[in-house]
Amino acid sequence: MIKKIVIGFAVLFVLIQFIRIDKTNPPVDLQEDYIVVTNAPEEIADMLKSSCYDCHSNESKYPWYSNVAPVSWWLKDHINEGRDELNFSKWGSYETKRKRHKMEESIEMIEEGEMPLPPYTITHSDAKLSELQKQKLVDWFTYIKDRRIQ
């Protein structure tokens, strides 16, 4: 009986591999990109690219495990949710009120340790931010929110 259950799960696992996710990134208009629009310093740009852009831009890089269902489904759903919440590739198209709100939320998420997501930093060690890096991002987001958004 246990052997049949194990074989059944193995067959099911193989079959679900044929349900692939779409890894096509939407086009990027650099004139709308957060880094370009805000003229972010290189240090800030590097932090954003390594810690935020995989889920919060149209520049997602899909790791090897994005080829393994059902992990791939969870990953794609997470990227879609991240882009819906804040898409740095579309920053220039956001209304002023939304930009301010997104900067406030970003500050809060970093300060509370919610971003970057801890599970993400396990498989992407370069995405993990030091306390100093977190403070620099918070300071940058505060500066953008208070002085650069019109």
Secondary structure, 3 states (H helix, E strand, C coil): CHHHHHHHHHHHHHHHCCCCCCCCCCCCCCCCCHHHHHCCCHHHHHHHHHHCCCCCCCCCCCCHHHHCCCHHHHHHHHHHHHHHHCCHHHHHHCCHHHHHHHHHHHHHHHHCCCCCCHHHHHHCHHHCCCHHHHHHHHHHHHHHHHHHCC
